[in-house]
Amino acid sequence: MTQLSDAAEPEHLTRTTSWMEQVELHMRAHNSAPLTSRQHERLQIARANGVEPWAAFDQIVGADNVQF
């Protein structure tokens, strides 16, 4: 029998975040404008090529897409 700790982390802290969810978190952190269809397409290509979410965000969305 496995004992659970009283200090077990909530589910949202232990679940795996998908690649695109990670990009969306970066977008929220940088107050980015919504993605264009071209940016979304480029992100899908980057994911297929093994680019890390942060690097893909930086290369494809970047600071030019930030709203103030």
C-alpha positions in Angstrom: 0.0 0.0 0.0 1.3 3.4 -0.9 0.9 6.1 1.7 0.2 9.6 0.6 1.7 12.6 2.2 -0.5 15.2 3.8 1.6 17.7 1.8 0.7 16.2 -1.5 0.8 18.7 -4.3 -2.4 19.8 -6.0 -3.1 18.1 -9.4 -2.4 21.2 -11.4 1.2 21.3 -10.1 1.9 17.6 -10.8 0.3 17.1 -14.3 2.4 17.4 -17.4 2.0 20.5 -19.4 1.8 20.1 -23.2 4.2 21.8 -25.5 1.6 24.3 -26.8 0.4 25.0 -23.2 4.0 25.9 -22.3 4.1 28.4 -25.3 0.7 29.8 -24.1 2.1 30.3 -20.6 5.1 32.2 -22.1 2.6 34.3 -24.1 0.6 35.2 -21.0 3.8 36.0 -19.0 4.8 38.5 -21.8 1.3 39.8 -22.4 1.5 38.7 -26.0 -1.2 39.5 -28.6 -3.1 36.5 -29.9 -1.3 34.3 -32.5 -1.8 34.9 -36.2 -2.5 31.8 -38.2 1.0 32.0 -39.7 2.6 32.1 -36.2 0.5 29.1 -35.1 1.6 27.2 -38.2 5.3 28.1 -37.6 4.9 27.0 -33.9 3.6 23.6 -35.1 6.6 23.2 -37.4 9.0 24.2 -34.6 7.4 21.6 -32.3 7.7 18.9 -35.0 11.4 19.8 -35.3 12.0 19.4 -31.6 12.4 23.1 -30.8 11.9 23.8 -27.1 8.7 25.9 -26.3 10.6 28.9 -24.9 12.9 29.0 -28.0 10.0 28.7 -30.3 8.1 31.5 -28.6 11.2 33.7 -28.7 11.9 33.0 -32.4 8.3 33.1 -33.7 6.3 35.3 -31.4 9.0 37.3 -29.7 8.8 40.8 -28.3 7.3 42.3 -31.5 4.0 40.7 -30.6 3.7 42.2 -27.1 0.7 44.4 -26.2 1.1 47.4 -23.9 
